[in-house]
Amino acid sequence: MKFIVSCLLIVLFSIACKSKEDDAAKTNASEENKVAPDTTKNNEIKHYKNKTWKFALEFPSNFKAFEGELPGNNPVINFYLEDPKIDLPLKIHEDPGFAYIAMFPKGFGVDAPSGKSKSIKDWAGNLQLSFHINELESRVYLLENGEPWAYFIKFHQPPEQWSEASGIFVHYPVKDFKSSCISQLGESKPMEDCDTLAQDRVVNSGTVNQKSKARLDALLNTLYFFREEDMERAKLSNLIEIEKPLPNMEVSSPLKITGKARGTWFFEADAPIEIVDKDYQSLGKSYIKATDKWMTEDFVPFFGTIEFEAPSDERGYIIFRKANPAGKPEFDRVYTWPVLFPPK
């Protein structure tokens, strides 16, 4: 009898250990997809590289990475600000107070958030990313005051191994979030009786946490895609060099731009440029053109001219984009050059 009891205890102990191992595997970034800390200047930044879905980014030390699955065997990768109330994985419909990003390499079929939204193409704001997106299908979700509280980003062309249904959901934390229902006649209705198909309208209100928003925006700005598992991204300084204008130089329209870039920066000897204000609102678009044979990996001189309407603000940027006719995010590179505008 003692022998049987001992055996049962051993089996139960083994099952418990296995369960803990499985849970640990689901709640942490896998060994293959490394998260490496960078403790420079006591401000820890974590470098994350996912070899399965071929993307990399950086995030602050108070954020966590999670890799898991949703119903239907749909993979999800979360990056989120630590919160004891969070129940992983994070999807689209979560607590308004959470700050997180959910990446869906194979998509995830759920209803979009209710309330006011616009396509990125029709939105007056600007989302700074290092890769091409489908501006018509990508959505921004807005509070009653017009402030964005979430995005769903669709790719112009999905990255390697990602499906056409793939996308990225970005959720800013909102304090005092409240949803109200307004009927077609402008009258308030209980949310449980709200029928958007009958032209009822959902209105969301609250206050976005600007500090967490800035962190999520910075995280998104570091996101890039790659083709080879062992591929290291070349530094921008080894791809393009700007000669004129000098950084933080006062500029006026028309602006002449000179420099040199690797031949791989161009397609048919051209590459797009854009000049924006301090909020990255577009002021003008043009191209730089290689002035020598561009089908080389060596540096090639370039020249360009761009016309723009100077803003009232002093600061702005010239954005140099690597030519990418295929629109694949793993081929995208962006170089931002600071300039000043004369006072009006």
Kinemage of the C-alpha trace (Angstrom):
@kinemage 1
@onewidth
@group {chain A} dominant
@subgroup {mainchain}
@vectorlist {calphas} color= white
{ca met a 1} P 0.000 0.000 0.000
{ca lys a 2} L 2.832 2.427 0.899
{ca phe a 3} L 4.444 1.633 -2.452
{ca ile a 4} L 1.244 2.557 -4.369
{ca val a 5} L 0.864 5.837 -2.443
{ca ser a 6} L 4.519 6.718 -3.116
{ca cys a 7} L 4.061 6.090 -6.843
{ca leu a 8} L 0.948 8.264 -6.947
{ca leu a 9} L 2.806 11.099 -5.194
{ca ile a 10} L 5.670 10.885 -7.706
{ca val a 11} L 3.254 11.006 -10.670
{ca leu a 12} L 1.366 13.993 -9.222
{ca phe a 13} L 4.636 15.824 -8.520
{ca ser a 14} L 5.806 15.222 -12.112
{ca ile a 15} L 2.516 16.555 -13.558
{ca ala a 16} L 2.752 19.682 -11.381
{ca cys a 17} L 6.313 20.368 -12.522
{ca lys a 18} L 5.341 19.902 -16.175
{ca ser a 19} L 2.396 22.301 -15.741
{ca lys a 20} L 4.680 24.952 -14.275
{ca glu a 21} L 7.126 24.503 -17.150
{ca asp a 22} L 4.313 24.892 -19.704
{ca asp a 23} L 3.015 28.018 -17.982
{ca ala a 24} L 6.498 29.530 -17.936
{ca ala a 25} L 6.923 28.800 -21.612
{ca lys a 26} L 3.669 30.563 -22.446
{ca thr a 27} L 4.221 33.667 -20.343
{ca asn a 28} L 7.764 34.510 -21.368
{ca ala a 29} L 9.531 35.235 -24.615
{ca ser a 30} L 10.976 31.960 -25.888
{ca glu a 31} L 14.678 31.105 -25.802
{ca glu a 32} L 14.783 31.384 -29.595
{ca asn a 33} L 13.353 34.907 -29.558
{ca lys a 34} L 15.799 36.702 -27.329
{ca val a 35} L 15.183 39.750 -25.137
{ca ala a 36} L 18.553 41.345 -24.406
{ca pro a 37} L 18.913 44.215 -21.897
{ca asp a 38} L 20.902 47.379 -22.545
{ca thr a 39} L 21.692 49.138 -19.291
{ca thr a 40} L 23.455 52.171 -20.744
{ca lys a 41} L 23.160 55.277 -18.556
{ca asn a 42} L 21.044 53.338 -16.025
{ca asn a 43} L 18.071 53.581 -18.388
{ca glu a 44} L 17.471 49.962 -19.308
{ca ile a 45} L 16.252 49.292 -22.822
{ca lys a 46} L 15.417 45.750 -23.921
{ca his a 47} L 16.229 44.597 -27.443
{ca tyr a 48} L 13.796 42.004 -28.766
{ca lys a 49} L 14.320 39.938 -31.925
{ca asn a 50} L 11.750 37.401 -33.124
{ca lys a 51} L 13.313 34.883 -35.513
{ca thr a 52} L 10.010 33.108 -36.189
{ca trp a 53} L 8.167 36.176 -37.500
{ca lys a 54} L 11.322 38.075 -38.470
{ca phe a 55} L 10.958 41.390 -36.683
{ca ala a 56} L 12.837 43.297 -34.013
{ca leu a 57} L 12.211 46.259 -31.725
{ca glu a 58} L 13.248 47.928 -28.481
{ca phe a 59} L 11.151 48.577 -25.385
{ca pro a 60} L 11.666 50.131 -21.917
{ca ser a 61} L 12.427 48.033 -18.841
{ca asn a 62} L 8.943 48.400 -17.349
{ca phe a 63} L 7.417 46.699 -20.404
{ca lys a 64} L 7.170 42.937 -20.909
{ca ala a 65} L 7.120 40.686 -23.990
{ca phe a 66} L 4.750 37.728 -24.337
{ca glu a 67} L 4.399 35.102 -27.065
{ca gly a 68} L 1.315 32.912 -27.156
{ca glu a 69} L -1.710 31.716 -29.087
{ca leu a 70} L -5.309 32.828 -29.451
{ca pro a 71} L -8.298 30.587 -30.261
{ca gly a 72} L -7.942 28.948 -33.654
{ca asn a 73} L -4.164 28.494 -33.208
{ca asn a 74} L -3.569 32.138 -34.105
{ca pro a 75} L -0.192 33.382 -32.822
{ca val a 76} L 0.000 36.656 -30.898
{ca ile a 77} L 2.952 38.656 -29.596
{ca asn a 78} L 2.279 41.255 -26.882
{ca phe a 79} L 4.394 44.116 -25.589
{ca tyr a 80} L 2.760 45.655 -22.539
{ca leu a 81} L 3.286 47.920 -19.559
{ca glu a 82} L 3.298 45.761 -16.445
{ca asp a 83} L -0.053 45.717 -14.635
{ca pro a 84} L -1.207 43.108 -12.057
{ca lys a 85} L -4.690 43.091 -13.607
{ca ile a 86} L -3.476 41.948 -17.043
{ca asp a 87} L -4.620 38.509 -18.179
{ca leu a 88} L -2.494 37.321 -21.092
{ca pro a 89} L -2.680 37.148 -24.028
{ca leu a 90} L -3.855 40.658 -24.789
{ca lys a 91} L -6.191 40.982 -27.776
{ca ile a 92} L -8.284 43.921 -29.025
{ca his a 93} L -11.055 44.282 -26.443
{ca glu a 94} L -9.229 44.827 -23.151
{ca asp a 95} L -9.328 47.105 -20.107
{ca pro a 96} L -9.103 50.755 -21.314
{ca gly a 97} L -6.369 51.395 -18.752
{ca phe a 98} L -3.892 48.949 -20.291
{ca ala a 99} L -0.923 50.105 -22.400
{ca tyr a 100} L 0.007 47.438 -24.930
{ca ile a 101} L 0.694 46.342 -28.498
{ca ala a 102} L -0.718 43.117 -29.935
{ca met a 103} L 0.841 41.699 -33.094
{ca phe a 104} L -1.208 39.173 -35.102
{ca pro a 105} L 0.990 37.472 -37.761
{ca lys a 106} L -1.934 35.371 -39.012
{ca gly a 107} L -4.742 37.783 -38.132
{ca phe a 108} L -7.484 37.383 -35.533
{ca gly a 109} L -11.149 37.526 -36.479
{ca val a 110} L -12.900 39.726 -33.926
{ca asp a 111} L -15.030 42.863 -34.155
{ca ala a 112} L -13.190 46.174 -34.216
{ca pro a 113} L -13.532 48.575 -31.263
{ca ser a 114} L -16.800 50.514 -31.275
{ca gly a 115} L -16.943 54.277 -31.538
{ca lys a 116} L -15.528 56.873 -33.872
{ca ser a 117} L -12.759 55.770 -36.224
{ca lys a 118} L -11.096 56.881 -39.447
{ca ser a 119} L -8.745 55.407 -41.978
{ca ile a 120} L -5.156 56.559 -41.506
{ca lys a 121} L -5.445 58.063 -44.991
{ca asp a 122} L -8.334 60.326 -43.924
{ca trp a 123} L -6.934 61.148 -40.492
{ca ala a 124} L -5.281 64.537 -39.983
{ca gly a 125} L -2.706 63.091 -37.563
{ca asn a 126} L 0.502 61.240 -38.254
{ca leu a 127} L 1.791 57.829 -37.205
{ca gln a 128} L 5.580 57.539 -37.436
{ca leu a 129} L 6.640 54.087 -38.649
{ca ser a 130} L 9.699 52.768 -40.455
{ca phe a 131} L 7.679 50.605 -42.878
{ca his a 132} L 4.920 51.015 -45.470
{ca ile a 133} L 1.318 50.531 -44.351
{ca asn a 134} L -2.020 50.289 -46.099
{ca glu a 135} L -3.353 53.730 -45.149
{ca leu a 136} L -6.847 52.989 -46.433
{ca glu a 137} L -7.330 49.783 -44.413
{ca ser a 138} L -5.413 50.895 -41.309
{ca arg a 139} L -7.707 52.520 -38.731
{ca val a 140} L -7.318 55.055 -35.945
{ca tyr a 141} L -9.877 54.961 -33.096
{ca leu a 142} L -10.773 58.348 -31.632
{ca leu a 143} L -12.163 59.729 -28.411
{ca glu a 144} L -14.936 62.311 -28.502
{ca asn a 145} L -12.326 65.105 -28.443
{ca gly a 146} L -10.620 63.685 -31.548
{ca glu a 147} L -7.635 62.248 -29.663
{ca pro a 148} L -6.474 58.788 -30.816
{ca trp a 149} L -6.676 55.975 -28.246
{ca ala a 150} L -5.966 52.962 -30.501
{ca tyr a 151} L -4.795 51.941 -33.978
{ca phe a 152} L -5.107 48.842 -36.106
{ca ile a 153} L -2.233 48.805 -38.589
{ca lys a 154} L -2.453 46.871 -41.853
{ca phe a 155} L 0.612 46.379 -44.026
{ca his a 156} L 0.969 47.636 -47.575
{ca gln a 157} L 2.416 44.192 -48.224
{ca pro a 158} L 2.619 41.691 -45.334
{ca pro a 159} L 6.099 40.756 -44.105
{ca glu a 160} L 7.622 37.398 -44.978
{ca gln a 161} L 5.535 34.540 -43.447
{ca trp a 162} L 2.790 36.936 -42.260
{ca ser a 163} L -0.664 36.445 -43.800
{ca glu a 164} L -2.824 38.963 -45.668
{ca ala a 165} L -5.050 39.118 -42.564
{ca ser a 166} L -2.125 40.092 -40.319
{ca gly a 167} L -1.925 43.362 -38.434
{ca ile a 168} L -0.785 45.255 -35.358
{ca phe a 169} L -3.119 46.659 -32.682
{ca val a 170} L -1.852 49.557 -30.571
{ca his a 171} L -3.744 50.479 -27.387
{ca tyr a 172} L -3.022 53.629 -25.383
{ca pro a 173} L -4.142 53.656 -21.722
{ca val a 174} L -7.177 55.868 -21.127
{ca lys a 175} L -8.147 57.223 -17.708
{ca asp a 176} L -11.855 57.612 -16.878
{ca phe a 177} L -12.830 55.855 -20.119
{ca lys a 178} L -16.558 55.998 -20.751
{ca ser a 179} L -18.714 54.745 -23.637
{ca ser a 180} L -22.096 56.343 -24.311
{ca cys a 181} L -24.771 55.556 -26.888
{ca ile a 182} L -26.469 58.308 -28.873
{ca ser a 183} L -29.505 57.511 -30.996
{ca gln a 184} L -30.138 58.799 -34.519
{ca leu a 185} L -32.323 61.493 -32.918
{ca gly a 186} L -29.458 62.632 -30.670
{ca glu a 187} L -30.875 61.062 -27.509
{ca ser a 188} L -28.917 59.026 -24.944
{ca lys a 189} L -29.586 55.290 -24.819
{ca pro a 190} L -28.393 52.502 -22.508
{ca met a 191} L -25.320 50.815 -23.978
{ca glu a 192} L -27.038 47.401 -23.841
{ca asp a 193} L -29.730 48.760 -26.194
{ca cys a 194} L -27.275 50.422 -28.570
{ca asp a 195} L -27.746 49.307 -32.183
{ca thr a 196} L -25.152 50.746 -34.539
{ca leu a 197} L -26.863 49.005 -37.472
{ca ala a 198} L -29.890 51.223 -36.751
{ca gln a 199} L -27.583 54.269 -36.878
{ca asp a 200} L -27.051 54.542 -33.132
{ca arg a 201} L -23.659 56.042 -32.401
{ca val a 202} L -21.112 55.036 -29.724
{ca val a 203} L -19.150 57.933 -28.235
{ca asn a 204} L -15.984 57.244 -26.215
{ca ser a 205} L -14.482 59.750 -23.804
{ca gly a 206} L -11.589 59.873 -21.366
{ca thr a 207} L -7.999 61.074 -21.051
{ca val a 208} L -5.065 59.346 -22.741
{ca asn a 209} L -2.003 58.831 -20.539
{ca gln a 210} L 0.546 60.853 -22.517
{ca lys a 211} L 3.606 59.334 -20.838
{ca ser a 212} L 2.576 55.771 -21.724
{ca lys a 213} L 1.503 56.921 -25.194
{ca ala a 214} L 4.984 58.350 -25.811
{ca arg a 215} L 6.550 55.049 -24.734
{ca leu a 216} L 4.358 53.033 -27.084
{ca asp a 217} L 5.069 55.465 -29.936
{ca ala a 218} L 8.816 55.163 -29.290
{ca leu a 219} L 8.515 51.358 -29.253
{ca leu a 220} L 6.682 51.399 -32.595
{ca asn a 221} L 9.313 53.708 -34.049
{ca thr a 222} L 12.011 51.061 -33.399
{ca leu a 223} L 10.022 48.230 -35.030
{ca tyr a 224} L 11.520 46.788 -38.197
{ca phe a 225} L 11.357 43.573 -40.224
{ca phe a 226} L 14.139 41.475 -41.735
{ca arg a 227} L 14.530 38.598 -44.174
{ca glu a 228} L 17.281 36.397 -42.800
{ca glu a 229} L 17.361 35.007 -39.264
{ca asp a 230} L 20.977 36.030 -38.744
{ca met a 231} L 20.721 39.336 -40.626
{ca glu a 232} L 22.043 42.346 -38.727
{ca arg a 233} L 20.623 45.678 -39.733
{ca ala a 234} L 23.156 48.025 -41.317
{ca lys a 235} L 23.511 51.386 -39.569
{ca leu a 236} L 21.861 54.244 -41.429
{ca ser a 237} L 25.143 56.151 -41.337
{ca asn a 238} L 26.571 53.385 -43.512
{ca leu a 239} L 23.726 53.719 -46.031
{ca ile a 240} L 23.167 57.444 -46.560
{ca glu a 241} L 25.038 60.679 -45.820
{ca ile a 242} L 23.563 64.180 -46.108
{ca glu a 243} L 25.866 67.027 -47.170
{ca lys a 244} L 23.345 69.871 -47.572
{ca pro a 245} L 21.466 71.142 -45.724
{ca leu a 246} L 23.477 70.784 -42.521
{ca pro a 247} L 21.575 69.466 -39.490
{ca asn a 248} L 19.460 72.092 -37.691
{ca met a 249} L 20.169 74.564 -40.496
{ca glu a 250} L 17.547 77.175 -41.382
{ca val a 251} L 15.939 76.254 -44.712
{ca ser a 252} L 13.552 77.863 -47.184
{ca ser a 253} L 11.646 76.773 -50.282
{ca pro a 254} L 12.744 75.629 -52.807
{ca leu a 255} L 15.342 73.625 -50.879
{ca lys a 256} L 18.283 71.975 -52.653
{ca ile a 257} L 19.519 68.720 -51.095
{ca thr a 258} L 22.811 66.939 -51.777
{ca gly a 259} L 24.576 63.918 -50.346
{ca lys a 260} L 25.490 60.348 -51.143
{ca ala a 261} L 23.836 56.971 -50.555
{ca arg a 262} L 24.466 53.341 -51.343
{ca gly a 263} L 23.155 52.344 -54.759
{ca thr a 264} L 20.759 49.971 -52.967
{ca trp a 265} L 18.981 53.041 -51.519
{ca phe a 266} L 17.587 53.847 -54.991
{ca phe a 267} L 15.268 52.282 -57.525
{ca glu a 268} L 15.615 53.488 -61.116
{ca ala a 269} L 18.031 56.090 -59.646
{ca asp a 270} L 15.274 57.712 -57.482
{ca ala a 271} L 14.325 57.657 -53.798
{ca pro a 272} L 11.463 59.549 -52.080
{ca ile a 273} L 11.897 62.409 -49.615
{ca glu a 274} L 9.423 64.427 -47.564
{ca ile a 275} L 9.664 67.564 -45.447
{ca val a 276} L 7.480 67.729 -42.321
{ca asp a 277} L 6.833 70.040 -39.375
{ca lys a 278} L 7.645 69.212 -35.740
{ca asp a 279} L 4.475 67.078 -35.509
{ca tyr a 280} L 5.425 65.211 -38.697
{ca gln a 281} L 2.653 66.834 -40.717
{ca ser a 282} L 3.657 66.811 -44.377
{ca leu a 283} L 4.729 70.106 -45.935
{ca gly a 284} L 5.983 68.788 -49.270
{ca lys a 285} L 7.180 65.663 -51.112
{ca ser a 286} L 9.773 65.060 -53.789
{ca tyr a 287} L 12.640 62.750 -54.824
{ca ile a 288} L 16.400 62.639 -54.692
{ca lys a 289} L 18.122 61.385 -57.839
{ca ala a 290} L 21.426 59.531 -58.143
{ca thr a 291} L 23.814 61.496 -60.336
{ca asp a 292} L 26.030 58.508 -61.145
{ca lys a 293} L 25.473 54.805 -61.924
{ca trp a 294} L 23.179 53.590 -59.151
{ca met a 295} L 23.250 49.805 -59.714
{ca thr a 296} L 26.063 49.287 -57.201
{ca glu a 297} L 26.504 48.703 -53.474
{ca asp a 298} L 28.968 51.591 -53.273
{ca phe a 299} L 28.079 55.172 -52.352
{ca val a 300} L 26.557 57.228 -55.170
{ca pro a 301} L 26.142 61.053 -55.088
{ca phe a 302} L 22.592 62.400 -55.251
{ca phe a 303} L 20.802 65.703 -55.767
{ca gly a 304} L 17.212 66.809 -55.170
{ca thr a 305} L 14.942 69.823 -54.796
{ca ile a 306} L 11.827 70.074 -52.669
{ca glu a 307} L 9.235 72.861 -52.450
{ca phe a 308} L 7.163 73.450 -49.327
{ca glu a 309} L 5.061 75.908 -47.397
{ca ala a 310} L 7.006 76.797 -44.232
{ca pro a 311} L 5.026 76.329 -41.001
{ca ser a 312} L 4.738 78.785 -38.143
{ca asp a 313} L 6.756 76.466 -35.907
{ca glu a 314} L 10.531 76.704 -35.991
{ca arg a 315} L 11.498 73.010 -36.070
{ca gly a 316} L 10.961 70.362 -38.734
{ca tyr a 317} L 12.515 67.352 -40.469
{ca ile a 318} L 13.466 66.002 -43.872
{ca ile a 319} L 12.554 62.325 -44.148
{ca phe a 320} L 14.661 60.241 -46.523
{ca arg a 321} L 13.051 56.913 -47.446
{ca lys a 322} L 14.802 54.008 -49.107
{ca ala a 323} L 13.122 53.236 -52.448
{ca asn a 324} L 10.878 50.183 -51.983
{ca pro a 325} L 8.738 49.521 -55.078
{ca ala a 326} L 7.564 46.163 -53.676
{ca gly a 327} L 6.298 47.825 -50.482
{ca lys a 328} L 7.620 44.936 -48.354
{ca pro a 329} L 8.352 46.153 -44.785
{ca glu a 330} L 11.593 44.174 -44.552
{ca phe a 331} L 13.039 46.420 -47.305
{ca asp a 332} L 12.022 49.723 -45.672
{ca arg a 333} L 14.524 52.175 -44.171
{ca val a 334} L 13.880 55.734 -43.024
{ca tyr a 335} L 16.408 58.475 -42.200
{ca thr a 336} L 15.204 61.632 -40.421
{ca trp a 337} L 17.213 64.874 -40.741
{ca pro a 338} L 16.443 67.881 -38.464
{ca val a 339} L 16.018 71.370 -39.991
{ca leu a 340} L 14.845 74.802 -38.855
{ca phe a 341} L 12.334 77.151 -40.507
{ca pro a 342} L 12.723 80.938 -40.487
{ca pro a 343} L 10.387 82.764 -38.078
{ca lys a 344} L 7.269 84.233 -39.676
